[in-house]
């Protein structure tokens, strides 16, 4: 069975064990596919990239909520009432 590798950079589990920080750096800010027996086992993602991914997911969720509520009538509220 063939698997799609969704990263430009790959490394073996052995390489990751030898030097984890070098493996992450090899991706130059992008995910590194970690291979086990030439099949992707998981992706090693730098912290900054992971945080950006979570921010985008949160934005998508908030946009979906806003879109769902777009047809609802507006309710005027005074700041003192909050």
Secondary structure by P-SEA (a helix, b strand, c coil): ccccccccccccaaaaaacaaaaaaaaccbbbbbbccccccbbbbcaaaaaaaaaaaaaaaaaaaaaaaccbbbbbbccccc
